[in-house]
Amino acid sequence: MLYLVATPIGNLGDISLRALETLRTVDYIASEDTRTTSVLLRHYDIHKPQIAFHEHNEQRAGERIIGLLESGASVALVTDAGTPGISDPGYSLVRRAIDGHLPVTMIPGPAGLIMAVVLSGLPLHSFTFRGFPPRKSGQRRRFLAVDKDSPHTLIFYESPFRLAAFLEDALAVYGDRPAALANDLTKLYERVERASLSGLLSFVQQQSKLKGEFIVVIAGASGVVSDENGES
């Protein structure tokens, strides 16, 4: 059995009892970064062999994991934080397991995008997750423009090194819409900034140093904050 195990996005206390039970009972743990996963495993006194499984070795490591599953072994797939497959390695392995008629299940848990959109104060009845945008401005603006007329709340992941550039491009493509910026969710210095895109850009430009992964939530094309039934 392949188990997709969601792990904490920051606070180690957010892991579920079922996730811990699964990690303790499987034969192997496939980890995006074995060093990061080792911190979690040590914290809960779990001792299991790890297999490195990340974007640079998905093909080779995936073949090994499929081989283990075919031999009857159980494998838990975890990423550095959150739910496997959400802007993290996992999709290719799940697809191969399904195509090979191997059993797959999931131990649900934290997902940063859900926490960010809930805390944003923007409409929740309909939203679109777009993951990480392209790094270059021209490609990024074309990527953003796909959703320019979408009424759905938009969610993006971005690195601290490109955050200001992303906000500049988002402002140029979408106009000055309501938005929110989430950082260090569930951690000691958790922060959610809510403002217009221009306000968030100004906030970011005033920071001396940005750390961690950021989640940007942007209102849909209507620009109207609606209730859960979609009524303004």
KOLPAVO-227694 format. One line per field, with one value per residue (C-alpha): residue number from 0; residue in one letter; chain; x, y, z. Coordinates in Angstrom, 3 decimals. Layout:
// KOLPAVO-227694
seq = NUM ...
type = A ...
mol = A ...
east = X ...
north = Y ...
up = Z ...
// end
This chain:
// KOLPAVO-227694
seq = 0 1 2 3 4 5 6 7 8 9 10 11 12 13 14 15 16 17 18 19 20 21 22 23 24 25 26 27 28 29 30 31 32 33 34 35 36 37 38 39 40 41 42 43 44 45 46 47 48 49 50 51 52 53 54 55 56 57 58 59 60 61 62 63 64 65 66 67 68 69 70 71 72 73 74 75 76 77 78 79 80 81 82 83 84 85 86 87 88 89 90 91 92 93 94 95 96 97 98 99 100 101 102 103 104 105 106 107 108 109 110 111 112 113 114 115 116 117 118 119 120 121 122 123 124 125 126 127 128 129 130 131 132 133 134 135 136 137 138 139 140 141 142 143 144 145 146 147 148 149 150 151 152 153 154 155 156 157 158 159 160 161 162 163 164 165 166 167 168 169 170 171 172 173 174 175 176 177 178 179 180 181 182 183 184 185 186 187 188 189 190 191 192 193 194 195 196 197 198 199 200 201 202 203 204 205 206 207 208 209 210 211 212 213 214 215 216 217 218 219 220 221 222 223 224 225 226 227 228 229 230 231
type = M L Y L V A T P I G N L G D I S L R A L E T L R T V D Y I A S E D T R T T S V L L R H Y D I H K P Q I A F H E H N E Q R A G E R I I G L L E S G A S V A L V T D A G T P G I S D P G Y S L V R R A I D G H L P V T M I P G P A G L I M A V V L S G L P L H S F T F R G F P P R K S G Q R R R F L A V D K D S P H T L I F Y E S P F R L A A F L E D A L A V Y G D R P A A L A N D L T K L Y E R V E R A S L S G L L S F V Q Q Q S K L K G E F I V V I A G A S G V V S D E N G E S
mol = A A A A A A A A A A A A A A A A A A A A A A A A A A A A A A A A A A A A A A A A A A A A A A A A A A A A A A A A A A A A A A A A A A A A A A A A A A A A A A A A A A A A A A A A A A A A A A A A A A A A A A A A A A A A A A A A A A A A A A A A A A A A A A A A A A A A A A A A A A A A A A A A A A A A A A A A A A A A A A A A A A A A A A A A A A A A A A A A A A A A A A A A A A A A A A A A A A A A A A A A A A A A A A A A A A A A A A A A A A A A A A A A A A A A A A A A
east = 0.000 1.154 0.134 0.130 0.716 0.134 2.615 2.676 3.290 5.124 3.991 4.898 1.870 -0.446 0.228 -2.706 -2.746 -3.504 -0.513 1.774 0.351 0.926 4.520 5.208 3.791 4.916 8.052 9.553 9.070 9.643 10.687 11.134 14.076 15.229 16.843 13.585 11.589 14.176 13.340 9.698 10.526 12.953 10.392 7.941 10.553 9.841 12.567 12.001 14.258 13.828 13.973 14.799 12.064 12.212 11.881 15.435 15.148 11.427 12.002 14.719 13.334 9.823 10.883 12.371 9.239 6.951 9.160 8.807 5.041 4.856 6.820 4.230 5.992 4.146 5.473 4.453 5.085 5.691 6.903 8.770 5.484 1.796 0.047 2.045 1.402 0.329 3.194 5.439 6.592 3.943 1.747 4.005 4.275 0.525 -0.092 2.339 0.824 -2.695 -1.622 0.018 -3.204 -1.432 -3.451 -3.160 -4.727 -4.242 -3.898 -5.299 -3.979 -2.506 -2.450 -1.087 -3.303 -6.490 -5.318 -4.263 -7.526 -9.589 -7.547 -7.511 -11.046 -11.741 -14.611 -14.325 -17.264 -15.072 -11.306 -8.530 -5.104 -2.384 0.753 4.126 4.129 6.947 10.122 10.452 8.212 6.929 6.001 4.576 2.285 0.969 0.429 -1.503 -3.533 -5.191 -7.271 -7.742 -11.500 -12.044 -14.540 -12.801 -10.455 -6.900 -4.156 -0.444 2.757 5.853 9.408 10.611 13.139 10.472 7.568 7.874 8.220 5.209 3.071 4.162 3.081 -0.167 -0.988 -0.276 -2.421 -5.318 -5.460 -5.556 -7.714 -8.184 -5.582 -3.813 -0.287 0.346 3.733 5.035 1.582 1.266 4.728 5.733 5.805 2.718 1.561 -1.296 -1.348 -4.655 -4.724 -4.979 -2.276 -0.616 -0.735 0.861 3.539 4.340 4.503 6.889 9.132 9.543 10.765 14.519 14.501 11.838 12.019 9.996 7.416 4.633 1.049 -0.678 -4.480 -6.125 -9.807 -11.556 -12.441 -15.651 -13.671 -16.706 -16.345 -19.356 -20.849 -20.700 -23.743 -22.108 -24.426 -22.900
north = 0.000 3.527 5.988 9.724 11.273 14.978 16.461 19.781 22.974 24.431 23.488 19.832 19.470 19.639 16.069 13.679 10.558 8.501 9.978 9.050 5.522 5.151 6.393 3.947 0.920 1.282 -0.430 2.664 6.432 8.248 11.807 14.960 15.838 13.130 15.733 17.640 14.457 13.241 16.209 15.133 11.463 12.176 14.419 11.512 8.783 7.067 4.943 3.875 3.676 6.675 6.886 10.275 11.178 14.665 16.519 15.668 11.894 11.190 8.727 6.645 6.757 6.225 2.991 1.754 2.630 0.953 -2.124 -2.170 -1.812 -4.629 -6.842 -6.251 -3.544 -0.518 2.987 6.346 9.375 12.681 16.093 18.762 20.240 19.776 17.480 15.396 16.362 19.961 21.909 19.112 15.761 13.076 13.215 11.053 8.355 8.294 8.057 5.151 3.308 3.742 2.669 -0.388 -1.251 -0.827 0.296 3.974 5.834 9.142 10.303 13.848 16.804 20.304 22.244 25.781 26.994 26.148 27.911 30.974 31.369 30.914 33.552 35.953 37.167 36.785 34.679 30.943 29.596 29.245 29.505 28.463 27.242 28.188 27.071 28.645 31.124 31.270 33.043 35.446 38.490 38.048 34.409 35.244 37.958 35.563 32.968 35.485 36.747 33.331 34.139 37.863 37.539 34.667 35.402 32.918 33.827 33.048 31.397 31.446 30.226 32.419 32.562 35.564 36.382 36.941 38.126 41.849 41.161 38.854 41.499 44.098 41.822 40.861 44.543 45.231 42.324 42.363 45.967 46.942 44.138 43.094 40.524 38.852 37.659 34.717 33.732 31.332 29.813 27.817 29.004 31.416 34.459 33.606 36.641 37.477 40.891 41.980 44.952 45.847 44.508 47.931 47.950 44.523 45.554 48.605 46.432 43.946 46.681 48.103 44.814 44.504 40.726 38.193 34.556 31.422 30.523 33.015 32.378 35.160 35.212 37.581 38.434 37.326 39.610 40.901 42.516 42.099 40.170 37.822 35.531 31.733 31.599 33.867 36.796 40.234
up = 0.000 -0.818 1.892 1.140 4.552 5.186 7.649 9.573 7.621 10.609 14.089 14.693 16.966 13.949 12.824 13.234 15.392 12.290 10.467 13.356 13.464 9.731 9.886 12.711 10.884 7.250 5.964 4.307 4.281 0.973 1.822 -0.254 2.020 4.416 6.692 7.117 7.679 10.188 12.439 12.499 13.012 15.869 17.542 17.677 18.235 14.917 13.369 9.761 6.686 4.400 0.623 -0.898 -3.381 -4.879 -8.166 -9.226 -8.824 -9.293 -12.130 -10.472 -6.937 -8.248 -9.923 -6.655 -4.684 -7.220 -7.012 -3.239 -3.484 -6.020 -3.622 -0.909 1.106 2.481 1.768 3.228 1.009 2.802 1.655 3.577 4.771 4.081 1.640 -0.879 -4.489 -3.764 -5.388 -4.124 -5.543 -5.489 -8.574 -10.738 -8.072 -7.472 -11.208 -11.581 -8.642 -10.037 -13.510 -11.953 -10.086 -6.748 -3.710 -2.759 0.136 1.921 5.506 5.273 7.180 6.853 3.580 3.601 0.776 2.714 5.852 3.848 1.947 5.115 6.980 4.014 4.599 0.880 -0.562 0.107 -1.885 -4.973 -5.346 -7.735 -6.629 -9.138 -7.273 -8.062 -10.985 -13.568 -12.507 -15.446 -15.567 -19.118 -18.585 -15.174 -16.573 -19.224 -16.491 -14.388 -17.342 -17.756 -14.666 -15.251 -15.784 -13.373 -10.569 -8.270 -5.443 -6.593 -4.533 -5.375 -3.710 -4.028 -2.727 -0.683 -3.416 -6.093 -3.962 -4.763 -8.488 -8.364 -6.650 -9.205 -12.054 -10.308 -9.814 -13.500 -14.708 -12.237 -11.079 -7.419 -6.048 -2.414 -1.430 1.471 2.161 4.513 5.913 8.583 9.098 12.359 13.432 16.201 13.904 11.843 9.925 7.558 5.890 4.318 1.942 -1.719 -4.030 -4.009 -0.215 -0.002 -2.486 -0.373 2.750 1.119 -0.261 3.239 4.731 5.215 4.829 3.905 4.952 4.325 1.722 1.052 0.043 -1.873 -2.017 -4.511 -4.952 -8.118 -11.007 -9.440 -6.633 -4.382 -1.128 -1.132 1.455 1.270 -1.002 -3.514 -2.651 -2.294
// end
